[in-house]
């Protein structure tokens, strides 16, 4: 317990301490900036938290540079965007029947009817309160579950078991993401194949570079993810906007806001908020399932447990509570597999991992939560697990982001109802310009720019074919780690080709993977 408290104190103080030992408020300022940006982005239909994180990451790296001292400001801003966007997406969902982010899709079911009845302010304040409480709840679970899971994995799993775990995670994600599991599997395999471009781990020289020397070190991660996620979405939006131009309506004015939400009402909705937060946390801890499933399950549970289920879909405040508490709880829980296993569960987690891999020497995984004794040796630096200090610093910034959501978020949510929706004609060129500039600056000039454009076309084709982008991106990110683990396991086994089948735990995981694949083919045939 003393060692835990020591690391906790070091993690908290590291956020506020500069390299020279003085007071450092930059990370806290970047968290606040990220929350404000996230809320504004979430309240803008067509944008989302991961969308903004994808654009912000190259910009932040160009401002703060590389190295461990840049990790806190960059991660603080990204965490703020992630949390703020989840809160802000409820505003247009309630006032305009248009979810600002996919997270708030089900909020329209009861939020918009409430606004039509002149209770827009009450619905927005309910959404804010439920969202922030749900987010805080899932963060508390994260702070407890991530270290426990990481310690358990580190003690039980060796190289073969970790290899089988990544294979199982990829199969599970392909099975649960999107409407066609087989397409998800194809997307994941395509992402893994593309990630093979570059130098092999055996030192045999570059592979699949098409004779381009600049690709010898591999594809630029940030530019490729930026292209497949953001630029492909811009291409889809431009095409849809051109097709729908004839039916496009003018700006929609906000309805009457009505009276505010009382503190007595807030207190009475706490049991429902905690129930939704529990559902969202359980769903969010499973990679790839996402907020829509959590919100749907929470809304259906609330309707079945309600004394007046017939009011759901017609303006039930319990419906807003259920959806917002659940979808916000997913964000914190999604970081459980990230921090304990290094496996991203959604797009927001992808950019957290990208930031860590791009900037400093910190890496997510079971090794983060090794409680190495802290020793002071004369003439040497203090011996300790600096990754664990960084992890507790990350937890500290999440708490700061929650406090910003409580205070600044409450104020902004009340003001956003006065905003008019930004036309896509103005928004899309700005997004395109910033994205291409970020790719050019971040990843070596024209190589990053061309990579982003090529991956934008890949993302466009995948979207038009109905293939989810998430398995592609996860496969692209996890393939190098899987290759390293398999090579290490093969070498450690003395060249045994059946090394994965010699471990009972790995065999169980591979069996589950095969079962998921069989299930995918059966669903696809059905």
Secondary structure, DSSP 8 states (H G I E B T S, - for coil): -HHHHHHHHHHHHHHHB-TTSSB--HHHHHHHHHHHHHHHHHTSTT--HHHHHHHHHHHHHHHH-SSGGGHHHHHHHHHHHHHHHHHHHHHHHHHSS--SSGGGTTHHHHHHHHHHTT-HHHHHHHHHHHHHHHHHHHHHHHHHHHHHHHHHHHHH--HHHHHHHHHHHHHHHHHHSSS-HHHHHHHHHHHHHHTT-EE-TTS--EES-TT-GGGTT---HHHHHHIIIIIHHHHHHHHHHHHHGGG-----------S---HHHHHHTHHHHHHHHHHHHHHHTSTT--HHHHHHHHHHHHHHH-TTGGGTTSS-HHHHHHHHHHHHHHHHHHHHHHHHHS---SHHHHHHHHHHHHHSS---SGGGG-----B--TTS--BS-HHHHHHHHHHHHHHHHHHHHHHHHHHHHHHGGG-----HHHHHHHHHHHHHHHHHHHTTTHHHHHHHHHHHHHHHHHHHTT--HHHHHHHHHHHHHHHHHHHHHHHHTTS-TTGGGSSHHHHHHHHHHHHHHHHHHHHHH-
